Amino acid sequence: MAASPALITSLFLFISASNVCGSNVCTSRGVTTCKECLAVDPSCAWCSQEELGIKGSGVSRCDLKENLIKEGCNAAALEFPSSSVTIVQDDPLSDKASGTDDVTQVRPQKLRMELRSGASKRFTVTVRQVEDYPVDLYYLMDLSYSMENDLERLRTLGSELASTMRKTTSNLRMGFGAFVDKTTSPYMYMYSPEVVANPCYPIGTTCQAQFGFKNVLSLTDQVARFTEEVKKQMVSRNRDAPEGGFDAI
């Protein structure tokens, strides 16, 4: 009984798939030079013995390393560069940062890698945040009129903020800066001397004259001064809704 067309087709597909799965990537490209061979795949090796495969045996000089040795390639004639990772600098991780300039939080610090085309290598990196790491906290605040409630809240929480940061590090510096907007039209009220001096004059209250940016308190380890300076601040008032935050930064 003749085989059905469906059975013949299935058998053909199975044989074709088996050939693809069992193919050798090193011999499938038909390369003829060492440079081409080593670029095919990291598993490929090249035999520099010119007599290998010249007598019609069909042996390729570019093949898996173990196949070339089986075909009689001398080990000294094999070109099979391997990838490598060398640790150049591996200083131990620091425990504490306070009072030291040289802090190590990543180990190793320097590696040298040599990789074949298409190859990959794994290496391990250890990361640890040291205790008492120096922290500089500069608080830049918008002091336009709409931020009055936020300023009042910062006055209340200033000492709490410093106290909380002290739990993280004893090496703490804090600073404070403020901004409103450009001191020119159309960002600023300019139509009378009273309003220039007190932009809140038209709404029946007092606030400080508009300014672009002020460095109120430079970074200092006397963190109690942060709260003191914040308590002295007053809001201002500018003409349009957007403020000059990017100018301040």
Protein Blocks (a to p, Z undefined) as FASTA:
>chain_A
ZZdfklmmmmmmmmmmmmmmmpcfklmnopabfklmmmmpmkbccdfbfkgoplonopaf
bdcfklmmmnopafklpccdddddddfbdcdcdfbfghpabdcfbdcfbdcddddehiac
dddddddddehiacdddddddfbfklmmmmmmmmmmmmmmmmmmmmmpmcdcddddddfb
dcbdfkbcckbfklmmmmmlmnopacddddfbdcfbacdfblmlmmmmmmmpccdddfbl
bdckllmZZ
